[in-house]
Amino acid sequence: MSTLSTQDQKTALVFGISGQDGGYLARLLLEKGYAVHGTSRDCASNPFLGLHRLGIFDRVKLHTVALTEFRSVFSVMNKVMPDEIYDLSGQTSVALSFELPVEAFESITVGTINILECIRLLGRPIKSFHAASSECFGDTPAPADEKTPFRPRSPYAMAKAAAFWAVANYREAYGMPACSGIMFNHESPLRPERFVTQKIVKGALDIAAGKLDKLRLGNLAVERDWGWAPEYVDAAWRMLQNPTPADLVIATGETHSLLAMVEQAFALAGLDWRRHVETSESLIRRTDLSRSAGNPSLIREVTGWRARTRFTDVIRAMMAARNADMAPAAEGIAL
C-alpha cells in the first residue's frame, strides 16, 4: 500500500460515492493515501451502506450535491479543489431507464456536462474519469474495442453515449485531462438487489433456506462479460495516472451466459436450478442485448491492468457474502 505525505497528498472527489463502484473506489484511494470527498443527492437521508460495510464511512468527507444543478456542482468543486474527479453518478439501471427516460438522460448527461464545465471554469488541471458503459455498443457479436461504433438500444445507453462524446469533446476542445472508461458488467456484494446478479444469488440462497420456492427470470440465453467491481475501480484509477488521457474498454475478455450464472449459483447452494427457476416473458426487454463482449487489450497495453478474478470466483464471492448476511438462516450451506 502506497501512502502520500501530507504535503504531497492528493485530493479526490467521487461523484456517486454511495454506489457499488464509489465505495470500492473510495477504499482504494484511501489505501493510496488520498484525501477522499464524495457526493450524494441527500447526505442526510442516505444510509451509505456500502461505505459502512467497507469500514470507511468515517474516513471520507461527504457533500450533498445535485448533479443536474450547475451551482451545486460548482460549489462543491470550488470548495474541495480536487486533483482528481471520478464521475460514477447518475442512473445505473437499464430497466429503470425505460420507465424514467428523461431522468436517466438528465442525471447522466447533464451531470457529466456540469462537471466538465465546472472544471473548465475553475481553470485548474483537474484529471477526471467518467464511467461510460458497454451498453453504448449495443450487441457485440465480436468483442468490442475502442474502435467499435456505438449502437445504443436503451435510454440508459443513449445517455451514456452522449456523456461519452461530451467528455471526448471537452478533452479535444479545451485540452482537459478527461477520459471515459467503457465499463462492461462488474459485480460485487455491494450490488443493489434490483440487478439480476444479486437477484440470482439471493434467490438461490432464499430457496435453499426455505424462504422461496421459485425464482423468475427473463432470457437466460443472454451473454455478458462479467468482472469483479474492486478490480474495475483500480482500472479507473490507473487510467487517471496515464500521462495521456484516453478512452479505454474495461472488461475481462470472457463472456458467459446468464444461464451459466444461474447454474453456478444454484450448484453452490446445493440445488438443481431446473426445479426452481422459471422464465417470464414480462421480464424480457424488447431491446435487451443478446451478447455483450469486450476486448481489454488496449487498457492492458496502456496501463498494465487486467482482470484477475474469474467468472466463477465472482459468483462464489457474492454467494459467500450473501450467505454470511443471511446467517443463521442459511447455516449449513457450504460455498
Backbone torsions as a table, in degrees:
resi	resn	phi	psi	omega
1	MET	NA	124.0	178.6
2	SER	-92.4	143.4	177.6
3	THR	-128.7	161.0	-179.0
4	LEU	-116.4	146.6	174.2
5	SER	-68.0	161.6	-179.2
6	THR	-58.0	-38.0	-179.2
7	GLN	-66.5	-38.1	-177.2
8	ASP	-95.5	1.1	-174.6
9	GLN	-61.0	130.7	176.8
10	LYS	-88.7	154.0	177.2
11	THR	-115.9	130.3	178.6
12	ALA	-117.2	141.5	175.7
13	LEU	-117.5	119.6	-176.5
14	VAL	-109.0	108.5	174.0
15	PHE	-80.4	122.7	-176.8
16	GLY	88.7	39.1	-175.5
17	ILE	-70.5	-17.4	-177.6
18	SER	-82.0	-9.0	179.5
19	GLY	-82.5	176.8	179.8
20	GLN	-53.5	-54.9	-176.3
21	ASP	-68.1	-36.3	-179.8
22	GLY	-60.8	-41.4	179.5
23	GLY	-64.8	-48.5	-179.4
24	TYR	-66.4	-37.3	178.0
25	LEU	-65.3	-43.7	178.4
26	ALA	-57.7	-43.4	178.6
27	ARG	-62.0	-44.4	179.4
28	LEU	-61.1	-45.2	-178.5
29	LEU	-65.8	-39.3	176.8
30	LEU	-62.5	-40.4	178.0
31	GLU	-62.6	-28.1	-180.0
32	LYS	-90.7	4.1	173.8
33	GLY	91.2	11.5	179.1
34	TYR	-75.2	154.0	160.9
35	ALA	-86.5	124.3	-172.0
36	VAL	-113.9	125.9	173.3
37	HIS	-115.2	147.9	-179.8
38	GLY	-142.0	158.5	-178.3
39	THR	-123.4	154.7	173.7
40	SER	-147.1	157.5	-180.0
41	ARG	-66.1	-25.3	179.2
42	ASP	-155.5	93.2	-177.7
43	CYS	-63.9	-28.3	-176.9
44	ALA	-68.6	-33.3	-176.7
45	SER	-103.6	-13.4	-178.9
46	ASN	-76.4	124.8	-178.8
47	PRO	-77.6	-11.8	-179.7
48	PHE	46.9	52.1	-176.4
49	LEU	-60.5	-38.2	-179.7
50	GLY	-63.7	-43.6	179.5
51	LEU	-64.9	-38.9	177.1
52	HIS	-66.8	-42.6	-178.2
53	ARG	-63.3	-34.0	179.1
54	LEU	-85.1	-4.8	177.2
55	GLY	73.9	28.3	-175.9
56	ILE	-124.3	7.4	-175.7
57	PHE	-54.2	-42.3	-176.1
58	ASP	-80.1	-0.3	-176.4
59	ARG	-106.4	-0.8	178.4
60	VAL	-118.3	153.2	177.9
61	LYS	-102.4	124.8	-171.5
62	LEU	-107.6	145.5	-177.5
63	HIS	-137.0	140.1	174.1
64	THR	-84.0	123.2	-177.5
65	VAL	-141.9	134.4	171.0
66	ALA	-102.4	108.6	-172.9
67	LEU	-63.9	-24.7	179.3
68	THR	-83.0	-4.3	177.0
69	GLU	-104.0	112.0	-174.2
70	PHE	-57.7	-44.7	-178.3
71	ARG	-60.8	-37.6	180.0
72	SER	-63.4	-44.6	179.9
73	VAL	-67.0	-45.4	-178.5
74	PHE	-62.6	-40.1	-178.0
75	SER	-60.2	-47.2	-177.9
76	VAL	-70.2	-37.0	180.0
77	MET	-69.3	-37.8	177.7
78	ASN	-67.2	-32.6	179.3
79	LYS	-75.9	-44.7	-175.1
80	VAL	-81.3	-34.9	-175.8
81	MET	48.1	63.5	-175.2
82	PRO	-74.2	157.1	170.5
83	ASP	-85.1	-33.0	-178.8
84	GLU	-134.8	142.1	176.6
85	ILE	-122.4	137.0	176.1
86	TYR	-121.3	115.7	-177.3
87	ASP	-97.8	96.2	-178.5
88	LEU	-116.4	17.7	-170.6
89	SER	-94.6	-175.3	178.9
90	GLY	93.4	170.5	179.8
91	GLN	-61.8	138.6	-174.6
92	THR	-118.0	1.2	-175.0
93	SER	-106.6	121.4	176.0
94	VAL	-62.2	-46.6	-178.4
95	ALA	-60.5	-44.5	-179.1
96	LEU	-65.7	-29.1	-178.5
97	SER	-66.1	-25.8	175.2
98	PHE	-70.8	-30.3	178.2
99	GLU	-81.9	-33.4	-176.9
100	LEU	-130.3	66.6	-174.5
101	PRO	-65.2	-38.8	-179.3
102	VAL	-68.4	-42.3	177.4
103	GLU	-61.2	-40.0	179.0
104	ALA	-62.6	-47.5	-177.4
105	PHE	-64.8	-45.1	-177.8
106	GLU	-67.3	-44.7	-175.8
107	SER	-65.1	-32.4	-178.5
108	ILE	-89.4	-54.3	-171.9
109	THR	-78.3	-50.1	179.1
110	VAL	-63.1	-39.6	177.8
111	GLY	-59.9	-43.7	179.4
112	THR	-64.1	-44.9	179.9
113	ILE	-64.3	-38.0	177.3
114	ASN	-61.2	-43.0	178.6
115	ILE	-62.1	-47.5	-178.7
116	LEU	-63.3	-42.0	-179.1
117	GLU	-67.6	-35.9	176.8
118	CYS	-66.1	-40.7	176.3
119	ILE	-60.0	-43.5	180.0
120	ARG	-61.4	-44.7	-177.7
121	LEU	-70.1	-33.1	178.6
122	LEU	-69.9	-24.8	174.9
123	GLY	67.7	26.5	178.8
124	ARG	-113.6	151.7	-178.0
125	PRO	-78.1	61.0	-179.0
126	ILE	-78.8	125.6	175.9
127	LYS	-80.8	139.7	-179.7
128	SER	-136.6	135.7	174.9
129	PHE	-111.0	135.4	-179.3
130	HIS	-125.3	130.1	-176.7
131	ALA	-80.7	102.9	171.0
132	ALA	-89.1	-178.4	-172.8
133	SER	-137.5	146.6	174.2
134	SER	-62.4	-20.6	177.9
135	GLU	-59.7	-23.0	179.1
136	CYS	-60.6	-31.4	-177.0
137	PHE	-73.6	-24.2	-169.5
138	GLY	72.8	-150.4	177.9
139	ASP	-68.0	140.3	179.8
140	THR	-129.2	85.7	176.8
141	PRO	-55.9	-39.5	172.1
142	ALA	-105.5	147.5	-179.3
143	PRO	-53.7	130.7	-177.7
144	ALA	-79.1	140.6	172.8
145	ASP	-125.8	-167.5	-173.5
146	GLU	-67.4	-15.4	-179.8
147	LYS	-100.1	-2.2	179.6
148	THR	-72.6	128.6	-179.2
149	PRO	-68.7	153.1	178.0
150	PHE	-82.7	137.4	171.9
151	ARG	-140.2	70.2	-174.8
152	PRO	-63.7	144.0	-176.2
153	ARG	-128.0	22.8	176.6
154	SER	-153.9	158.9	175.3
155	PRO	-57.3	-38.1	177.3
156	TYR	-60.0	-48.2	-178.4
157	ALA	-65.0	-39.3	178.0
158	MET	-61.2	-42.5	179.6
159	ALA	-65.1	-42.9	179.1
160	LYS	-64.5	-38.1	178.3
161	ALA	-64.9	-43.3	178.6
162	ALA	-62.4	-42.2	178.8
163	ALA	-64.4	-39.5	177.6
164	PHE	-57.0	-47.2	-178.1
165	TRP	-72.1	-26.6	173.7
166	ALA	-64.4	-43.9	178.4
167	VAL	-61.3	-46.7	-180.0
168	ALA	-61.1	-40.5	-179.5
169	ASN	-65.0	-45.9	179.3
170	TYR	-65.4	-36.6	178.0
171	ARG	-62.7	-45.0	-176.5
172	GLU	-76.3	-38.9	-176.0
173	ALA	-76.8	-35.4	-173.5
174	TYR	-118.1	1.4	179.3
175	GLY	69.2	26.8	-178.2
176	MET	-73.6	141.8	172.1
177	PRO	-80.0	67.0	-176.8
178	ALA	-117.2	143.5	-179.5
179	CYS	-149.5	160.1	176.8
180	SER	-117.9	136.3	171.0
181	GLY	-99.8	117.4	-179.3
182	ILE	-84.5	93.6	-168.4
183	MET	-90.0	122.9	172.3
184	PHE	-80.8	173.9	-174.2
185	ASN	-53.0	133.7	177.1
186	HIS	-143.8	133.5	-168.2
187	GLU	-122.9	167.4	177.2
188	SER	-174.4	172.3	175.3
189	PRO	-64.0	-13.9	179.2
190	LEU	-87.0	-1.8	177.8
191	ARG	-61.1	134.0	175.1
192	PRO	-62.7	153.9	-174.4
193	GLU	-71.5	-11.3	177.6
194	ARG	-74.4	-13.8	178.3
195	PHE	-81.6	144.4	-171.2
196	VAL	-63.1	-31.9	-179.8
197	THR	-63.1	-44.5	177.8
198	GLN	-70.1	-33.3	177.7
199	LYS	-61.7	-41.0	179.7
200	ILE	-68.4	-47.4	-179.1
201	VAL	-61.0	-49.3	-179.6
202	LYS	-63.9	-41.6	-179.0
203	GLY	-62.2	-44.0	-179.6
204	ALA	-61.6	-44.7	-177.5
205	LEU	-73.7	-34.5	176.2
206	ASP	-64.8	-39.7	178.1
207	ILE	-66.4	-43.4	179.0
208	ALA	-62.5	-30.9	-179.4
209	ALA	-87.8	1.2	179.1
210	GLY	78.9	14.9	-178.3
211	LYS	-93.7	-11.2	-176.4
212	LEU	-149.0	149.6	179.9
213	ASP	-105.9	-44.2	-176.4
214	LYS	-127.6	146.6	173.7
215	LEU	-116.0	125.1	-178.8
216	ARG	-104.5	127.6	-178.3
217	LEU	-130.6	171.8	177.4
218	GLY	-89.6	-133.3	-175.5
219	ASN	-74.6	112.3	-177.7
220	LEU	-79.6	-7.9	-177.1
221	ALA	-86.7	-11.1	-178.8
222	VAL	-62.2	146.9	-178.2
223	GLU	-119.0	139.7	180.0
224	ARG	-138.5	157.9	173.6
225	ASP	-97.5	100.6	-174.5
226	TRP	-101.0	129.2	177.6
227	GLY	-123.2	-171.2	-174.8
228	TRP	-109.0	117.1	-171.1
229	ALA	-53.7	-43.9	180.0
230	PRO	-58.7	-28.5	177.1
231	GLU	-77.0	-31.7	-177.3
232	TYR	-71.2	-32.4	176.4
233	VAL	-72.3	-27.8	173.1
234	ASP	-64.5	-38.5	176.0
235	ALA	-61.3	-41.5	179.2
236	ALA	-61.7	-45.1	179.4
237	TRP	-62.6	-43.8	180.0
238	ARG	-61.6	-37.5	179.3
239	MET	-61.4	-35.5	179.4
240	LEU	-77.3	-16.1	176.6
241	GLN	-86.8	-9.4	178.5
242	ASN	-68.6	126.9	-177.3
243	PRO	-58.8	-31.8	179.8
244	THR	-112.9	112.9	-177.5
245	PRO	-63.7	135.3	-179.9
246	ALA	-148.6	145.5	176.4
247	ASP	-82.8	127.2	-172.8
248	LEU	-133.3	148.0	173.9
249	VAL	-78.8	131.3	176.5
250	ILE	-114.2	109.3	-174.5
251	ALA	-156.3	169.8	177.4
252	THR	-89.7	-26.9	-173.9
253	GLY	87.9	3.0	178.1
254	GLU	-120.2	140.5	-178.9
255	THR	-123.3	137.5	-179.9
256	HIS	-136.6	152.3	179.2
257	SER	-80.1	159.8	174.8
258	LEU	-63.5	-33.7	177.0
259	LEU	-60.5	-40.1	178.8
260	ALA	-61.8	-37.4	177.9
261	MET	-66.9	-42.6	178.3
262	VAL	-60.6	-47.6	179.7
263	GLU	-57.9	-45.8	-178.8
264	GLN	-63.8	-48.3	-176.5
265	ALA	-63.2	-45.4	-178.5
266	PHE	-69.8	-35.1	176.0
267	ALA	-63.5	-40.7	178.4
268	LEU	-64.9	-28.5	177.8
269	ALA	-88.0	3.1	178.8
270	GLY	75.7	30.7	-175.7
271	LEU	-124.3	155.5	170.2
272	ASP	-94.4	110.9	-174.1
273	TRP	-58.2	-30.4	-177.2
274	ARG	-60.2	-25.8	-178.4
275	ARG	-83.8	-14.0	-170.0
276	HIS	-128.9	-7.7	-176.4
277	VAL	-110.3	131.2	176.2
278	GLU	-123.6	147.0	175.0
279	THR	-99.5	145.9	-177.5
280	SER	-129.6	129.7	178.9
281	GLU	-59.7	-32.2	-177.1
282	SER	-67.0	-17.0	-179.2
283	LEU	-99.0	5.6	180.0
284	ILE	-101.6	119.5	178.5
285	ARG	-80.5	142.9	-177.6
286	ARG	-59.8	-36.6	-175.6
287	THR	-111.6	28.0	178.0
288	ASP	-64.2	144.4	-178.9
289	LEU	-76.6	132.9	178.1
290	SER	-78.9	-31.7	-179.3
291	ARG	-149.5	131.8	177.2
292	SER	-131.5	108.0	-175.3
293	ALA	-130.0	140.9	-177.5
294	GLY	-120.4	152.3	176.4
295	ASN	-114.1	105.5	-175.7
296	PRO	-91.0	20.4	-174.8
297	SER	-58.6	-42.5	-173.9
298	LEU	-70.2	-41.2	179.3
299	ILE	-65.5	-32.9	175.8
300	ARG	-64.2	-41.8	-179.1
301	GLU	-69.4	-40.4	-173.4
302	VAL	-81.2	-41.0	-172.9
303	THR	-115.9	-13.7	-175.7
304	GLY	83.8	1.5	-177.8
305	TRP	-77.7	142.6	169.7
306	ARG	-150.2	148.5	176.8
307	ALA	-72.3	130.5	-178.2
308	ARG	-113.4	-21.4	179.5
309	THR	-89.0	117.6	-175.4
310	ARG	-81.3	168.1	-175.9
311	PHE	-52.6	-50.1	-178.0
312	THR	-65.4	-33.4	179.4
313	ASP	-69.9	-35.2	176.6
314	VAL	-61.1	-48.0	-179.6
315	ILE	-63.8	-44.2	-179.2
316	ARG	-60.7	-42.7	-179.5
317	ALA	-66.0	-40.3	178.6
318	MET	-67.5	-38.8	177.7
319	MET	-65.4	-42.9	-179.4
320	ALA	-63.5	-41.8	-179.9
321	ALA	-66.0	-44.2	178.9
322	ARG	-66.0	-38.7	178.3
323	ASN	-60.2	-42.1	178.4
324	ALA	-65.0	-38.5	179.7
325	ASP	-66.4	-31.4	-176.8
326	MET	-85.2	-13.6	-177.0
327	ALA	-56.4	141.8	4.5
328	PRO	-88.7	5.4	-175.9
329	ALA	-61.1	-32.8	-178.1
330	ALA	-101.1	17.8	-178.3
331	GLU	-57.0	136.1	177.8
332	GLY	96.4	-9.6	176.5
333	ILE	-84.9	112.7	-176.4
334	ALA	-88.2	130.3	178.5
335	LEU	-117.2	NA	NA
